[in-house]
Amino acid sequence: MKIEIWSDFVCPFCYIGKRRLEEALTQFENRDEVKLEFKSFELDPNSPKDSKQSMQEVLASKYGMSIEKAKEMNAGIGEQAASVGLTFNFDNMKPTNTFDAHRLAHFAKKLGKDAQLTEKLLYAYFTESKNVADKDVLADIAETVGVTREEALTVLNDEQAYADDVRFDQKTAQQIGVRGVPFFVINQKYAISGAQTPETFLGAIQKAWTEANTAPVLEDVSGSNAEDTSCTDDGCAVPDDK
């Protein structure tokens, strides 16, 4: 079974949703046969790599609210994060651009390390308040999952490396109607939008698993004369003389 996850590294509910999905999987007996595949999505492709604004200032400007209201909103999100064991450091968070981080994640996917890198990038941004657009920071994070610093910097210094992969994910998201993240697609059949409860995830996963692993039951609509117009191992039906 495959679960595709469209997310961004600066999306708080993407991190929260990831944890809730992981909690659901701990309750799924066939979890070892579930593959998670992370897909790229940029919440703000035009965001600068090195913003001079605080997270509260960015939100206040974007949504037309006061700084105090932005702080209040972040506090609410922080409480949800804490409920799944995460610590969000909004006061020191560095708003930034995530395109290079997504490119690096696609390189990590080639090495089978995208899941580990995704977790490290989310933690670096939300908990450690690191700028995940800074190439040196990204190279440092890559090293923690077994990608050499040289490999990471080679990718990051080539602006075209894996850029098409990022854009392909984003184009696919548009085609299937993704309007926000996190967005989960289970076995290419069921979609879940947002950081839903573990129970919601578990129910969808179990349903998809059952459907994929249960032989279809056929409904016989042949009609009443089926035996008169077919053959078996014992021979073929003999028409009645008229």
Secondary structure, DSSP 8 states (H G I E B T S, - for coil): -EEEEEE-TT-HHHHHHHHHHHHHHHT-TTGGG-EEEEEE--S-TT--SS-SS-HHHHHHHHHT--HHHHHHHHHHHHHHHHHTT----GGG------HHHHHHHHHHHHTT-HHHHHHHHHHHHHTS---TT-HHHHHHHHHTTT--HHHHHHHHHSTTTTHHHHHHHHHHHHHTT--SSSEEEETTTEEEESS--HHHHHHHHHHHHHHHTS---------TTGGGG-EETTEE------
